Amino acid sequence: MRSTPLSSVLSIALLTSLTLSFLPVAFADDPNASGIEGALSYEQKSPIDEVGYVSFLDPNQQSIVRTLSKVTLYHLALGRYTMFITPPKGMSTHIYVYQNDVLVETIDRPQYSFDLTGQTVPHFVIQYSLGNTGFVGVTSDPPGVPFRLRGPNTTTEGVTPQSFDDVSVGQYSVTYLPDGCPQPPAQSSDLKNRSRVSFSIVLKCDTLQAQTNQKKETSDAFITQKIDGKDVVFTDVPRTAWFATYVFDVTKTGILSGYSDRSGHPAGIFGPDQPVTIAELAKIAHKIGSIVTIDMSAQPENLRARFQWFSPYIASAEQKGWAVFQDSHLDATRPATRAEVLETLLQAMDIPLEWPKGTVFTDVTARTPYAAAIETSATHQFITTDAGAFQPSLSVNRAELAKILSVMVQDIVKGH
């Protein structure tokens, strides 16, 4: 038997060591790495401009945490994983599990365990929706009346009008405490999941009227919204305005926001009388439709809409086939009409349209542009039919849009 010289063995060992030292090291999120065998991906969808925290506990009991809306993790160890989700405040979680683009399981809780085998790349769609909460409003005529609101495990005092969002479901009661007047009986109601309870009362008392006149400044207080941890007062949205509650709802969820100054800070102005442009409609429709995957570098076919802040939204609307945006000469800076707003929002929310009958409004026939969207909106009570006429060609201001969006969100969370 021939023996290998010791010097040759040492040379082979040294060469092997040097070769291994230059091999790439495998890291998570590195698609070019090698040596670990599994992969997974997920995306988060939310009706507001906020997503949750997603973490995975791997087979070695190590935690992988991500907060991005869309993530792919490569080169993971094979074995048992558990996914934990912390949703945005007041939201519930639904997980859709896909294997090879096929939906295999739906989970209605923020935790899920699975095996990573390396044979497929599981994909998780994490859908958030308003959770086990509702809305409570307390008003009075005249306004400015103190009250005490009791609910599940909580007691709150305030002055009318006032609204409470994302409160726990259960039994609520309100006691009005008018100064110098007989105290009226308490009112109570049961708040259901994803619904609204409104308490109201008409008070007639000479003493109260005199005090109310003195407190006029208080009753004219403006809507306040917390933005980036700071209270922002909308000085053009009085609490007593008909649109105040709707503005509060849509700014809280982030579907609409107030104006900013040149430095990007909130200016404390909502602009309820300002018309909504086609460009603004495109962005708003993406928000309410929970469309978070947008190519921000994309340019639309519409030459007039290129190289603007709204260009990606117009391009996305074109690609999605939204009817209003198929006109390649559309002026995105002009005010949107009432009919265009409904058509676009219903398409973004994927709400099936009804065949138009031409009998719902006196000025909307079956051949009116976007008649199907108008009549479908009336069926869902996104708009009212009290006036008889709809006036589809009129523009929409931000206060009116706030009401439509608020009602639509309520319809979504009720599962219609």
ZICOR-V166368 format. One line per field, one symbol per residue. phi: phi as a letter, one per 30 degrees, with the letter a starting at -180 (. if undefined). psi: psi as a letter, one per 20 degrees, with the letter a starting at -180 (. if undefined). burial: + if it has 9 or more other ideal C-beta (glycine too) atoms within 8 Angstrom, else -. A space follows every 10 residues. Layout:
phi->???
psi->???
burial->???
This chain:
phi->.dcdeedddd dddddddddd dcddddbdic dcdbjbccaa babcbbdbda bcccbbcdec iccccbbddb bbcchcddkd bbccbcdeei ccbbccccbh icdcabbcad bacacccidb cdbcccccbe ddbabbbbba bddicdabcc beiabbcabd dabbchcddk dbbbcdbddi beddddcbac dddhbbbbcb accbaedddd ddddcedddc ecdcbdbhic dccddcbddd ddcedddddd dddidbbddc dddidecibc idcddcdddd dddddddddh cccbddcdcd ddddcdhbdc eddddddddd idedcdddcd ddcddddddd ddedddddch ceccddcicd bdcbcdcdei dddddddddd idbccddicc hdcddccddd dedddddddd ddddid
psi->ppqpqhhhgh ggggggghgh hjqqppqqjo iirriqirqr qrqppqirlp rappqporhj kqpopqjrhp qpprlqqqbp qpppporqpj qrpppppppl jpoiqpplqk qpqrpoiihr oqppoopqrp blrappqorq orrjpqrppp aokqppqapq qqqoqlqqqa pqqpopmppj qpprqqqqqo orpkappppq qppopggggg hhhhkhhgij qqppqopkjq pppoijnqhi qhjghggggh hhijgqrrqq ahijqpikph lhipqprggh gggghhghjk oinpoiiqpr hohijqlrhj ghhggghghi kpghjioijp oiiqqqrggh gggghhghjl pqqqpqhjjg qhjorijppk hghghhhhgi khqqjhigqh mhiqrprhgg hggggghggh hghij.
burial->--------+- ---------- -----+---+ --+--+-+++ ++++++++-- ++-+++++-- ---+-+---+ ++++++++-- +++++-++-- ++++++++-- ---------+ -+-+-+---- -+++++++++ --++++++++ -+++++++++ +------+-+ +++++-+++- ++++++++-- +-------+- +--++-+-+- +-+-+-+++- ++--++--++ -++-+-+--- -+-+--+++- +-++++++++ +-++++-+-- -----+--++ ++--++++++ ++++++++++ ++-+---+-+ -+--++---+ ++++++++-- -++++----+ -+--++++++ +++++++++- -----+-+-+ +--+---+-+ ++++++++-+ -++------+ -+--++++++ ++++++++++ +++---
